[in-house]
Amino acid sequence: MKSPELITLSTFPSIADAQIAKGVLDEAGIASMIRSDNAGGMYPAIAGADLLVRTDDAEKAKEALQRRHSRKS
């Protein structure tokens, strides 16, 4: 079985911001993961974070995040 291809849905300035977006996707039933490199925790201030989703879920994930953003505005 072929592994699903992951793409970067969005890049956030911090892991905390990415975790909020991941929570929105979790609520929508969309699997996602966060990728970040902060040199093993040595440089947390410089770490951005990528939110990854399966290619097949990308459009649905974008819509879920846009709906969440629209409700906040």
C-alpha positions in Angstrom: 0.0 0.0 0.0 1.3 3.4 -1.0 1.8 6.0 1.8 -0.4 9.1 1.4 1.5 12.1 0.1 1.6 15.0 2.5 1.7 18.7 1.6 2.2 21.9 3.6 -1.2 23.4 4.0 0.1 26.5 5.8 3.2 27.8 7.6 2.7 29.5 11.0 5.0 31.8 13.0 4.9 29.5 16.0 4.0 25.9 17.0 1.2 27.3 19.2 -0.4 28.9 16.2 -0.1 25.7 14.2 -1.6 23.7 17.1 -4.7 25.9 17.0 -5.2 25.3 13.3 -4.6 21.6 13.8 -7.3 21.6 16.4 -9.7 23.1 13.9 -8.8 20.3 11.4 -9.2 17.7 14.2 -12.7 18.9 14.9 -13.5 18.6 11.1 -12.2 15.1 11.1 -9.2 15.9 9.0 -5.9 14.2 9.9 -2.9 16.5 10.1 0.5 16.9 11.6 2.8 19.7 12.6 6.4 19.8 11.4 8.9 22.2 13.1 12.6 22.4 13.5 13.9 24.5 16.4 17.3 22.8 16.8 16.1 20.4 19.4 14.5 23.2 21.5 17.6 25.3 21.6 16.1 28.1 19.5 12.3 28.2 20.0 12.0 31.8 19.0 13.1 31.1 15.4 10.9 28.1 14.8 8.1 28.4 12.4 5.7 25.5 12.0 4.3 23.8 9.0 0.8 22.2 9.1 0.8 19.1 6.9 -2.2 17.3 5.5 -2.8 14.5 2.9 -3.0 15.8 -0.6 -6.5 14.4 -0.9 -7.6 16.4 2.2 -6.0 19.7 1.2 -9.1 21.4 -0.2 -11.4 20.3 2.6 -8.7 21.5 5.1 -8.4 24.9 3.5 -12.2 25.3 3.7 -12.3 24.3 7.3 -9.7 26.9 8.2 -11.4 29.6 6.2 -14.7 28.9 7.9 -13.0 29.2 11.3 -11.4 32.4 10.2 -14.7 33.8 8.9 -16.4 33.1 12.3 -13.7 35.0 14.2 -14.0 38.2 12.0 
